[in-house]
């Protein structure tokens, strides 16, 4: 199983950006943690991060053409207003899991609504960086169940 992990704006600043909310692990550290878990569960992962909405949409489209089985996406601030990312996920029709390190429902009111979640199979929020591994597990289980 091949999964793309996509991170949106400011995620490259993990470990620097508001460590009281996002923790002290760097973006590279996050990728290493996810890679180790993927290896443990027999999943191939690759990573993409951009601060640009268009680049994220292009990456989602590429997932279809490059034979990915699923997407883990943290759209970051785009979560709350990017119908274009929602449409891109719906367009490729790959199972996607939306991830947020923090619990978006307990933060500022503008963060409470996700316009992306309706295009996704599930949302994992407020579990810290472990949320990415939970998302991988969900996708792996979905993939395993498709082949039974």
DSSP file (Angstrom, degrees, kcal/mol; ACC not computed):
  #  RESIDUE AA STRUCTURE BP1 BP2  ACC     N-H-->O    O-->H-N    N-H-->O    O-->H-N    TCO  KAPPA ALPHA  PHI   PSI    X-CA   Y-CA   Z-CA
    1    1 A X              0   0    0      0, 0.0    43,-3.1     0, 0.0     2,-0.5   0.000 360.0 360.0 360.0 136.1    0.0    0.0    0.0
    2    2 A X  E     -a   44   0A   0     65,-0.2    67,-3.3    41,-0.2    68,-1.1  -0.953 360.0-177.8-118.5 120.4    1.3    3.4   -1.0
    3    3 A X  E     -ab  45  70A   0     41,-3.2    43,-1.5    -2,-0.5     2,-0.5  -0.956  16.9-147.9-124.3 135.6    0.2    6.5    0.9
    4    4 A X  E     -ab  46  71A   0     66,-2.0    68,-2.7    -2,-0.4     2,-0.6  -0.880   9.2-153.5 -99.4 130.1    1.0   10.2    0.4
    5    5 A X  E     -ab  47  72A   0     41,-2.9    43,-2.2    -2,-0.5     2,-0.5  -0.926  16.2-169.6-104.6 115.7    1.3   12.4    3.5
    6    6 A X  E     -ab  48  73A   0     66,-3.2    68,-2.8    -2,-0.6     2,-0.4  -0.913   5.0-170.7-113.0 128.9    0.5   16.0    2.5
    7    7 A X  E     -ab  49  74A   0     41,-2.7    43,-2.0    -2,-0.5    68,-0.2  -0.964   9.0-150.6-121.7 137.7    1.0   18.9    4.8
    8    8 A X    >   -     0   0    0     66,-2.7     3,-1.6    -2,-0.4     4,-0.3   0.097  46.3 -19.9 -91.6-157.5   -0.2   22.5    4.3
    9    9 A X  T 3  S+     0   0    0     66,-0.5    68,-0.4     1,-0.2    -1,-0.2  -0.095 122.1   3.7 -59.3 139.6    1.0   25.9    5.2
   10   10 A X  T >  S+     0   0    0     -3,-0.1     3,-1.6     1,-0.1    -1,-0.2   0.335  91.2 113.3  73.5  -3.2    3.4   26.5    8.1
   11   11 A X  G X   +     0   0    0     -3,-1.6     3,-1.6     1,-0.3    -2,-0.1   0.776  67.8  67.2 -68.6 -23.8    3.8   22.8    8.8
   12   12 A X  G 3  S+     0   0    0     -4,-0.3    15,-0.3     1,-0.3    -1,-0.3   0.623  93.7  61.8 -66.3 -11.8    7.4   23.2    7.7
   13   13 A X  G X> S+     0   0    0     -3,-1.6     4,-2.8    13,-0.1     3,-2.2   0.215  71.9 141.2-100.8  13.1    7.8   25.3   10.8
   14   14 A X  T <4  +     0   0    0     -3,-1.6    13,-0.7     1,-0.3    14,-0.2  -0.253  68.1  30.2 -54.4 143.9    7.0   22.5   13.3
   15   15 A X  T 34 S+     0   0    0      8,-0.7    -1,-0.3     2,-0.4    11,-0.2   0.113 125.8  49.4  89.4 -21.2    9.1   22.7   16.4
   16   16 A X  T <4 S+     0   0    0     -3,-2.2     3,-0.5     9,-0.1     2,-0.5   0.719  92.2  79.8-110.1 -45.3    9.4   26.5   16.0
   17   17 A X  S  < S-     0   0    0     -4,-2.8    -2,-0.4     1,-0.2     5,-0.4  -0.554 119.2 -38.2 -74.6 119.0    5.8   27.5   15.5
   18   18 A X    >>  -     0   0    0     -2,-0.5     4,-2.7     1,-0.2     3,-2.1   0.810  64.6-170.3  33.9  67.2    3.8   27.7   18.8
   19   19 A X  H 3> S+     0   0    0     -3,-0.5     4,-1.6     1,-0.3    -1,-0.2   0.744  80.6  67.0 -60.4 -22.3    5.4   24.7   20.5
   20   20 A X  H 34 S+     0   0    0      2,-0.2    -1,-0.3     1,-0.1    -2,-0.1   0.750 116.3  26.8 -68.0 -21.9    2.8   24.9   23.3
   21   21 A X  H <4 S+     0   0    0     -3,-2.1    -2,-0.2     2,-0.2    -1,-0.1   0.805 135.5  28.4-101.7 -45.2    0.2   23.9   20.7
   22   22 A X  H  < S-     0   0    0     -4,-2.7     3,-0.3    -5,-0.4    -3,-0.2   0.490 102.9-126.1-103.0  -5.7    2.1   21.9   18.1
   23   23 A X     <  -     0   0    0     -4,-1.6    -8,-0.7    -5,-0.4    -1,-0.3  -0.233  27.9 -77.3  87.4-178.5    4.9   20.5   20.2
   24   24 A X  S    S+     0   0    0    -10,-0.1     2,-0.3    -4,-0.1    -1,-0.2   0.412  86.6 113.7-104.6  -0.4    8.7   20.6   19.8
   25   25 A X        -     0   0    0     -3,-0.3    -9,-0.1    -6,-0.1   -10,-0.0  -0.576  63.0-131.4 -75.6 132.6    9.2   17.9   17.0
   26   26 A X     >  -     0   0    0     -2,-0.3     4,-2.4   -11,-0.2   -11,-0.2  -0.223  24.8-104.1 -74.2 169.5   10.5   19.4   13.8
   27   27 A X  H  > S+     0   0    0    -13,-0.7     4,-2.4   -15,-0.3     5,-0.2   0.917 125.2  50.3 -61.7 -43.0    8.9   18.7   10.4
   28   28 A X  H  > S+     0   0    0      1,-0.2     4,-2.0     2,-0.2    -1,-0.2   0.902 109.7  51.2 -61.0 -40.3   11.8   16.4    9.6
   29   29 A X  H  > S+     0   0    0      2,-0.2     4,-2.3     1,-0.2    -2,-0.2   0.901 108.0  52.4 -62.6 -41.3   11.3   14.7   12.9
   30   30 A X  H  X S+     0   0    0     -4,-2.4     4,-2.6     1,-0.2     5,-0.2   0.936 108.7  50.0 -58.5 -47.6    7.6   14.2   12.1
   31   31 A X  H  X S+     0   0    0     -4,-2.4     4,-2.5     1,-0.2    -1,-0.2   0.875 110.3  50.6 -61.3 -37.6    8.4   12.6    8.8
   32   32 A X  H  X S+     0   0    0     -4,-2.0     4,-2.3     2,-0.2    -1,-0.2   0.902 110.3  49.1 -66.8 -41.0   10.8   10.2   10.5
   33   33 A X  H  X S+     0   0    0     -4,-2.3     4,-1.9     2,-0.2    -2,-0.2   0.927 114.0  45.5 -63.9 -45.2    8.2    9.2   13.1
   34   34 A X  H  X S+     0   0    0     -4,-2.6     4,-2.8     1,-0.2    -2,-0.2   0.917 111.8  52.5 -64.1 -43.8    5.6    8.6   10.4
   35   35 A X  H  X S+     0   0    0     -4,-2.5     4,-2.3    -5,-0.2    -2,-0.2   0.895 108.1  51.0 -60.1 -41.7    8.2    6.7    8.2
   36   36 A X  H  X S+     0   0    0     -4,-2.3     4,-1.9     2,-0.2    -1,-0.2   0.915 112.4  46.0 -63.6 -43.1    9.1    4.4   11.2
   37   37 A X  H  X S+     0   0    0     -4,-1.9     4,-1.9     2,-0.2    -2,-0.2   0.913 110.6  53.4 -66.1 -42.1    5.4    3.6   11.8
   38   38 A X  H  X>S+     0   0    0     -4,-2.8     5,-2.9     1,-0.2     4,-0.7   0.912 108.6  49.9 -58.9 -42.9    4.8    3.0    8.1
   39   39 A X  H ><5S+     0   0    0     -4,-2.3     3,-0.8     1,-0.2    -1,-0.2   0.910 108.3  54.0 -61.1 -42.8    7.6    0.5    8.0
   40   40 A X  H 3<5S+     0   0    0     -4,-1.9    -1,-0.2     1,-0.2    -2,-0.2   0.846 115.4  38.4 -60.8 -35.6    6.2   -1.3   11.1
   41   41 A X  H 3<5S-     0   0    0     -4,-1.9    -1,-0.2     2,-0.1    -2,-0.2   0.390 115.8-109.9-101.1   3.9    2.8   -1.7    9.4
   42   42 A X  T <<5S+     0   0    0     -3,-0.8     2,-0.4    -4,-0.7    -3,-0.2   0.868  70.4 136.7  75.7  37.2    4.1   -2.5    5.9
   43   43 A X      < -     0   0    0     -5,-2.9     2,-0.5    -6,-0.1    -1,-0.3  -0.932  49.4-135.6-118.0 139.9    3.0    0.8    4.2
   44   44 A X  E     -a    2   0A   0    -43,-3.1   -41,-3.2    -2,-0.4     2,-0.3  -0.828  29.6-174.9 -92.5 128.5    5.0    2.8    1.8
   45   45 A X  E     -a    3   0A   0     -2,-0.5     2,-0.3   -43,-0.2   -41,-0.2  -0.924  14.9-177.6-124.3 150.3    4.9    6.6    2.5
   46   46 A X  E     -a    4   0A   0    -43,-1.5   -41,-2.9    -2,-0.3     2,-0.3  -0.954  20.3-133.1-137.6 161.3    6.1    9.7    0.8
   47   47 A X  E     +a    5   0A   0     -2,-0.3     2,-0.3   -43,-0.2   -41,-0.2  -0.835  19.2 178.4-122.9 149.3    5.8   13.3    1.9
   48   48 A X  E     +a    6   0A   0    -43,-2.2   -41,-2.7    -2,-0.3     2,-0.4  -0.977   4.3 178.5-146.2 135.3    4.8   16.6    0.5
   49   49 A X  E     +a    7   0A   0     -2,-0.3     2,-0.3   -43,-0.2   -41,-0.2  -0.999   8.6 162.6-136.9 135.6    4.6   20.0    2.2
   50   50 A X        -     0   0    0    -43,-2.0   -39,-0.2    -2,-0.4    -2,-0.0  -0.995  38.2-150.9-149.9 149.5    3.7   23.3    0.6
   51   51 A X  S    S+     0   0    0     -2,-0.3     2,-0.5   -42,-0.1   -42,-0.1   0.342  81.5  88.2 -92.0   3.2    2.6   26.7    1.8
   52   52 A X     >  -     0   0    0      1,-0.1     4,-1.8   -44,-0.1     5,-0.2  -0.906  66.7-151.9-112.0 125.4    0.8   27.1   -1.6
   53   53 A X  H  > S+     0   0    0     -2,-0.5     4,-2.3     1,-0.2     5,-0.2   0.899  98.0  53.1 -59.1 -43.8   -2.8   25.9   -2.1
   54   54 A X  H  > S+     0   0    0      1,-0.2     4,-2.5     2,-0.2    -1,-0.2   0.885 107.1  51.5 -62.2 -39.5   -2.2   25.3   -5.9
   55   55 A X  H  > S+     0   0    0      2,-0.2     4,-2.1     1,-0.2    -1,-0.2   0.875 109.1  51.3 -65.6 -36.8    0.8   23.1   -5.2
   56   56 A X  H  X S+     0   0    0     -4,-1.8     4,-2.4     2,-0.2    -2,-0.2   0.920 110.3  48.8 -65.3 -43.5   -1.2   21.0   -2.7
   57   57 A X  H  X S+     0   0    0     -4,-2.3     4,-2.4     1,-0.2    -2,-0.2   0.920 110.4  51.0 -62.1 -44.1   -4.0   20.5   -5.3
   58   58 A X  H  X S+     0   0    0     -4,-2.5     4,-2.3     1,-0.2    -1,-0.2   0.898 109.8  50.9 -59.9 -40.0   -1.4   19.5   -7.9
   59   59 A X  H  X S+     0   0    0     -4,-2.1     4,-1.6     2,-0.2    -2,-0.2   0.912 108.4  51.1 -64.1 -43.4    0.0   17.0   -5.4
   60   60 A X  H  X S+     0   0    0     -4,-2.4     4,-0.9     1,-0.2     3,-0.3   0.934 110.9  48.7 -59.9 -46.0   -3.4   15.5   -4.8
   61   61 A X  H >X S+     0   0    0     -4,-2.4     4,-1.4     1,-0.2     3,-0.8   0.908 107.8  55.2 -59.7 -42.2   -4.0   15.1   -8.5
   62   62 A X  H 3X S+     0   0    0     -4,-2.3     4,-2.7     1,-0.2    -1,-0.2   0.820  95.6  67.1 -61.4 -31.5   -0.6   13.5   -8.9
   63   63 A X  H 3<>S+     0   0    0     -4,-1.6     5,-2.5    -3,-0.3    -1,-0.2   0.888 101.3  48.7 -57.4 -38.7   -1.5   10.9   -6.3
   64   64 A X  H X<5S+     0   0    0     -4,-0.9     3,-1.1    -3,-0.8    -1,-0.2   0.955 115.8  41.3 -64.6 -51.0   -4.1    9.5   -8.7
   65   65 A X  H 3<5S+     0   0    0     -4,-1.4    -2,-0.2     1,-0.2    -1,-0.2   0.765 112.5  55.0 -72.1 -25.4   -1.7    9.3  -11.6
   66   66 A X  T 3<5S-     0   0    0     -4,-2.7    -1,-0.2    -5,-0.2    -2,-0.2   0.335 115.2-110.2 -93.5   7.1    1.2    8.0   -9.5
   67   67 A X  T < 5 +     0   0    0     -3,-1.1   -65,-0.2    -4,-0.2    -3,-0.2   0.785  53.8 167.4  77.2  29.2   -0.8    5.1   -8.2
   68   68 A X      < -     0   0    0     -5,-2.5    -1,-0.2    -6,-0.2   -65,-0.2  -0.478  29.5-152.2 -74.2 149.4   -1.3    6.0   -4.6
   69   69 A X  S    S-     0   0    0    -67,-3.3    26,-0.6     1,-0.2     2,-0.3   0.599  71.1  -9.0 -95.0 -15.5   -3.8    4.0   -2.5
   70   70 A X  E     -bc   3  95A   0    -68,-1.1   -66,-2.0    24,-0.2     2,-0.4  -0.987  58.3-127.2-172.9 168.9   -4.6    6.8   -0.1
   71   71 A X  E     -bc   4  96A   0     24,-2.4    26,-2.4    -2,-0.3     2,-0.5  -0.992   3.0-162.0-132.8 133.6   -3.8   10.3    1.3
   72   72 A X  E     -bc   5  97A   0    -68,-2.7   -66,-3.2    -2,-0.4     2,-0.4  -0.984  28.0-175.4-107.4 123.2   -3.2   11.6    4.8
   73   73 A X  E     -bc   6  98A   0     24,-2.7    26,-2.6    -2,-0.5     2,-0.6  -0.975  30.4-175.2-131.5 129.7   -3.6   15.3    4.7
   74   74 A X  E     -b    7   0A   0    -68,-2.8   -66,-2.7    -2,-0.4     3,-0.1  -0.892  10.9-177.6-111.2  94.9   -3.2   18.1    7.1
   75   75 A X    >   -     0   0    0     -2,-0.6     3,-1.8     1,-0.2   -66,-0.5   0.560  18.7-165.2 -72.6  -4.6   -4.5   21.1    5.1
   76   76 A X  G >   -     0   0    0     23,-0.4     3,-2.2     1,-0.3     4,-0.3  -0.284  69.7  -3.1  54.1-133.9   -3.6   23.4    8.1
   77   77 A X  G >  S+     0   0    0    -68,-0.4     3,-1.4     1,-0.3    -1,-0.3   0.760 127.5  70.1 -62.0 -24.2   -5.3   26.8    7.7
   78   78 A X  G X> S+     0   0    0     -3,-1.8     4,-2.5     1,-0.3     3,-1.3   0.705  79.4  82.3 -64.7 -17.1   -6.7   25.7    4.3
   79   79 A X  G <4 S+     0   0    0     -3,-2.2    36,-2.9     1,-0.2    37,-0.7   0.839  90.1  49.4 -50.4 -36.7   -9.0   23.4    6.3
   80   80 A X  G <4 S+     0   0    0     -3,-1.4    -1,-0.2    -4,-0.3    -2,-0.2   0.506 129.8   6.9 -93.0  -6.1  -11.4   26.2    7.0
   81   81 A X  T <4 S+     0   0    0     -3,-1.3     2,-1.4    -4,-0.2     3,-0.2   0.455  85.8 112.4-154.4   1.3  -11.9   27.6    3.6
   82   82 A X     X  +     0   0    0     -4,-2.5     4,-1.8     1,-0.2     3,-0.2  -0.616  20.5 162.6 -93.3  88.3  -10.4   25.7    0.7
   83   83 A X  H  > S+     0   0    0     -2,-1.4     4,-2.7     1,-0.2    -1,-0.2   0.736  76.9  65.7 -67.8 -21.5  -13.2   24.2   -1.3
   84   84 A X  H  > S+     0   0    0      2,-0.2     4,-2.0    -3,-0.2    -1,-0.2   0.896 102.4  44.9 -67.8 -39.7  -10.6   23.7   -4.0
   85   85 A X  H  > S+     0   0    0     -3,-0.2     4,-2.4     2,-0.2     5,-0.2   0.911 112.3  53.0 -69.1 -41.3   -8.7   21.2   -1.9
   86   86 A X  H  X S+     0   0    0     -4,-1.8     4,-2.4     1,-0.2    -2,-0.2   0.952 111.0  46.7 -53.4 -51.2  -12.0   19.6   -1.0
   87   87 A X  H  X S+     0   0    0     -4,-2.7     4,-2.6     1,-0.2    -1,-0.2   0.877 109.4  54.0 -61.2 -39.1  -12.8   19.3   -4.8
   88   88 A X  H  X S+     0   0    0     -4,-2.0     4,-2.0     2,-0.2    -1,-0.2   0.915 109.6  47.1 -63.5 -42.9   -9.3   17.9   -5.5
   89   89 A X  H  X>S+     0   0    0     -4,-2.4     4,-1.2     1,-0.2     5,-0.6   0.929 114.2  47.1 -64.5 -44.4   -9.8   15.1   -3.0
   90   90 A X  H  <5S+     0   0    0     -4,-2.4    -2,-0.2    -5,-0.2    -1,-0.2   0.885 109.4  56.4 -62.3 -37.9  -13.3   14.3   -4.3
   91   91 A X  H  <5S+     0   0    0     -4,-2.6    -2,-0.2     1,-0.2    -1,-0.2   0.908 108.7  43.4 -62.2 -45.2  -11.9   14.4   -7.9
   92   92 A X  H  <5S-     0   0    0     -4,-2.0    -1,-0.2    -5,-0.1    -2,-0.2   0.691  93.0-148.7 -79.0 -16.6   -9.2   11.7   -7.3
   93   93 A X  T  <5 +     0   0    0     -4,-1.2     2,-0.4     1,-0.2    -3,-0.1   0.808  45.0 142.2  53.8  35.3  -11.6    9.5   -5.3
   94   94 A X      < -     0   0    0     -5,-0.6    -1,-0.2     1,-0.0   -24,-0.2  -0.825  63.0 -97.7 -99.4 145.0   -8.8    8.1   -3.2
   95   95 A X  E     -c   70   0A   0    -26,-0.6   -24,-2.4    -2,-0.4     2,-0.4  -0.433  49.5-172.5 -62.3 132.1   -9.5    7.5    0.5
   96   96 A X  E     -c   71   0A   0     23,-0.2    25,-2.8   -26,-0.2    26,-0.9  -0.969  17.9-156.7-130.2 143.5   -8.2   10.4    2.5
   97   97 A X  E     -cd  72 122A   0    -26,-2.4   -24,-2.7    -2,-0.4     2,-0.4  -0.986  15.4-141.8-119.3 125.2   -7.8   11.0    6.2
   98   98 A X  E     -cd  73 123A   0     24,-2.4    26,-3.0    -2,-0.5     2,-0.4  -0.728  22.5-167.0 -86.0 131.9   -7.7   14.6    7.5
   99   99 A X  E     + d   0 124A   0    -26,-2.6   -23,-0.4    -2,-0.4     2,-0.4  -0.947  15.0 179.1-124.7 141.2   -5.2   15.1   10.3
  100  100 A X  E     - d   0 125A   0     24,-2.4    26,-1.2    -2,-0.4    27,-0.7  -0.988  22.2-150.1-137.6 131.3   -4.7   18.0   12.8
  101  101 A X  S    S+     0   0    0     -2,-0.4    27,-2.0    24,-0.2     2,-0.2   0.917  86.5  47.8 -63.9 -44.0   -2.1   18.0   15.5
  102  102 A X  S    S-     0   0    0     24,-0.1    24,-1.2    25,-0.1     2,-1.2  -0.475 100.2 -99.4 -93.3 167.7   -4.3   20.2   17.8
  103  103 A X    >   -     0   0    0     22,-0.3     3,-1.9    23,-0.2     4,-0.2  -0.755  35.5-168.1 -86.3  97.9   -8.0   19.8   18.6
  104  104 A X  G >  S+     0   0    0     -2,-1.2     3,-1.0     1,-0.3    -1,-0.2   0.759  80.7  64.2 -63.3 -23.9   -9.4   22.3   16.1
  105  105 A X  G 3  S+     0   0    0      1,-0.2    -1,-0.3    -3,-0.1     7,-0.1   0.648 104.2  46.2 -75.5 -12.6  -12.8   22.2   17.8
  106  106 A X  G <  S+     0   0    0     -3,-1.9    -1,-0.2     5,-0.1    -2,-0.2   0.251 103.5  75.1-111.4  12.8  -11.4   23.7   21.1
  107  107 A X  S <  S-     0   0    0     -3,-1.0     5,-0.1     1,-0.3    -3,-0.1  -0.116 100.2 -27.1-103.5-156.1   -9.4   26.5   19.5
  108  108 A X    >   -     0   0    0      1,-0.1     3,-2.1     3,-0.1     4,-0.4  -0.194  66.4-113.7 -55.6 148.3  -10.4   29.8   18.0
  109  109 A X  G >  S+     0   0    0      1,-0.3     3,-1.4     2,-0.2     4,-0.4   0.818 114.2  62.5 -59.0 -32.7  -13.9   29.8   16.6
  110  110 A X  G 3  S+     0   0    0      1,-0.3    -1,-0.3     2,-0.1     3,-0.3   0.709 101.3  54.8 -67.4 -16.1  -12.8   30.2   13.0
  111  111 A X  G <  S+     0   0    0     -3,-2.1    -1,-0.3     1,-0.2    -2,-0.2   0.528  85.0  85.2 -90.1  -6.7  -10.9   26.9   13.3
  112  112 A X  S <  S+     0   0    0     -3,-1.4     2,-0.4    -4,-0.4    -1,-0.2   0.830  80.3  64.5 -68.6 -33.2  -14.0   24.9   14.4
  113  113 A X        -     0   0    0     -4,-0.4     2,-0.5    -3,-0.3     3,-0.0  -0.781  62.4-162.7-100.0 133.4  -15.3   24.1   10.9
  114  114 A X        -     0   0    0     -2,-0.4     4,-0.3     1,-0.1   -34,-0.2  -0.956   9.8-173.3-108.4 124.4  -13.5   22.0    8.3
  115  115 A X  S    S+     0   0    0    -36,-2.9   -35,-0.1    -2,-0.5    -1,-0.1   0.542  87.0  58.0 -86.7  -7.3  -14.7   22.3    4.7
  116  116 A X  S >  S+     0   0    0    -37,-0.7     3,-2.5     1,-0.1     4,-0.4   0.798  83.2  78.6 -87.7 -33.4  -12.3   19.5    3.8
  117  117 A X  G >  S+     0   0    0      1,-0.3     3,-1.6   -38,-0.2    -1,-0.1   0.767  82.9  65.2 -56.2 -32.0  -13.7   16.7    6.1
  118  118 A X  G 3  S+     0   0    0     -4,-0.3    -1,-0.3     1,-0.3    -2,-0.1   0.703 101.9  50.2 -64.6 -18.9  -16.7   15.9    3.9
  119  119 A X  G <  S+     0   0    0     -3,-2.5    -1,-0.3    -4,-0.1     2,-0.2   0.474 103.4  80.1 -92.6  -4.3  -14.3   14.7    1.2
  120  120 A X  S <  S-     0   0    0     -3,-1.6   -23,-0.2    -4,-0.4     3,-0.1  -0.680  76.2-133.6-108.8 156.6  -12.4   12.5    3.7
  121  121 A X  S    S-     0   0    0    -25,-2.8     2,-0.3    -2,-0.2   -24,-0.2   0.777  88.5 -12.7 -74.1 -27.7  -13.1    9.1    5.1
  122  122 A X  E     -d   97   0A   0    -26,-0.9   -24,-2.4     2,-0.0     2,-0.4  -0.978  58.3-131.2-163.7 165.5  -12.3   10.3    8.6
  123  123 A X  E     -d   98   0A   0     -2,-0.3     2,-0.5   -26,-0.2   -24,-0.2  -0.998  11.8-166.0-127.7 135.3  -10.7   13.1   10.6
  124  124 A X  E     +d   99   0A   0    -26,-3.0   -24,-2.4    -2,-0.4     2,-0.4  -0.980  22.5 164.3-119.7 116.6   -8.1   12.7   13.4
  125  125 A X  E     +d  100   0A   0     -2,-0.5   -22,-0.3   -26,-0.2   -24,-0.2  -0.982  50.9  20.0-136.2 144.7   -7.7   15.8   15.5
  126  126 A X  S    S+     0   0    0    -26,-1.2   -23,-0.2   -24,-1.2   -25,-0.2   0.628  83.8 108.4  80.6  14.3   -6.1   16.6   18.8
  127  127 A X  S >  S-     0   0    0    -27,-0.7     3,-0.8     1,-0.4   -25,-0.1   0.242  75.7-131.7-104.3  11.6   -3.9   13.5   19.1
  128  128 A X  T >   -     0   0    0    -27,-2.0     3,-1.7   -28,-0.3    -1,-0.4  -0.300  64.7 -31.2  67.6-158.0   -0.6   15.4   18.5
  129  129 A X  T >> S+     0   0    0      1,-0.3     3,-1.4     2,-0.2     4,-0.7   0.727 131.5  75.4 -69.1 -18.4    1.8   13.9   15.9
  130  130 A X  H <> S+     0   0    0     -3,-0.8     4,-2.2     1,-0.3     3,-0.3   0.741  78.2  77.3 -61.0 -22.0    0.5   10.5   16.8
  131  131 A X  H <> S+     0   0    0     -3,-1.7     4,-2.2     1,-0.2    -1,-0.3   0.829  87.5  57.1 -57.7 -33.1   -2.6   11.4   14.8
  132  132 A X  H <> S+     0   0    0     -3,-1.4     4,-2.2    -4,-0.3    -1,-0.2   0.913 107.1  47.3 -65.0 -41.9   -0.6   10.8   11.6
  133  133 A X  H  X S+     0   0    0     -4,-0.7     4,-2.3    -3,-0.3    -2,-0.2   0.874 110.0  52.8 -67.9 -36.8    0.1    7.3   12.6
  134  134 A X  H  X S+     0   0    0     -4,-2.2     4,-2.3     2,-0.2    -1,-0.2   0.920 108.5  51.1 -61.2 -43.2   -3.5    6.7   13.5
  135  135 A X  H  X S+     0   0    0     -4,-2.2     4,-2.4     1,-0.2    -2,-0.2   0.903 108.5  51.0 -61.9 -41.8   -4.5    8.0   10.1
  136  136 A X  H  X S+     0   0    0     -4,-2.2     4,-2.8     1,-0.2    -1,-0.2   0.921 109.4  51.3 -59.9 -43.1   -2.0    5.5    8.5
  137  137 A X  H  X S+     0   0    0     -4,-2.3     4,-2.6     2,-0.2    -2,-0.2   0.907 109.0  50.6 -60.8 -42.6   -3.6    2.7   10.5
  138  138 A X  H  X S+     0   0    0     -4,-2.3     4,-2.3     2,-0.2    -1,-0.2   0.938 112.9  45.6 -61.7 -46.9   -7.1    3.7    9.3
  139  139 A X  H  X S+     0   0    0     -4,-2.4     4,-2.7     2,-0.2    -2,-0.2   0.906 111.9  51.8 -64.2 -40.8   -6.0    3.7    5.7
  140  140 A X  H  X S+     0   0    0     -4,-2.8     4,-2.7     1,-0.2    -1,-0.2   0.925 110.5  48.6 -60.5 -44.9   -4.2    0.4    6.1
  141  141 A X  H  X S+     0   0    0     -4,-2.6     4,-2.2     2,-0.2    -1,-0.2   0.895 111.2  50.4 -62.7 -40.5   -7.3   -1.1    7.6
  142  142 A X  H  X S+     0   0    0     -4,-2.3     4,-1.4     2,-0.2    -2,-0.2   0.924 112.9  46.5 -62.5 -43.9   -9.4    0.2    4.7
  143  143 A X  H  X S+     0   0    0     -4,-2.7     4,-0.9     1,-0.2    -2,-0.2   0.897 111.8  50.3 -65.4 -41.4   -7.0   -1.2    2.2
  144  144 A X  H >< S+     0   0    0     -4,-2.7     3,-0.6     1,-0.2    -1,-0.2   0.891 109.8  51.3 -63.7 -39.3   -6.8   -4.6    3.9
  145  145 A X  H >< S+     0   0    0     -4,-2.2     3,-0.9     1,-0.2    -1,-0.2   0.788 102.7  59.4 -71.1 -26.9  -10.6   -4.7    4.0
  146  146 A X  H 3< S+     0   0    0     -4,-1.4    -1,-0.2     1,-0.2    -2,-0.2   0.778 105.8  49.7 -69.4 -25.3  -10.9   -4.0    0.3
  147  147 A X  T <<        0   0    0     -4,-0.9    -1,-0.2    -3,-0.6    -2,-0.2   0.378 360.0 360.0 -97.3   4.6   -8.9   -7.1   -0.5
  148  148 A X    <         0   0    0     -3,-0.9    -1,-0.2    -4,-0.2    -2,-0.1   0.458 360.0 360.0 -86.6 360.0  -10.8   -9.5    1.7
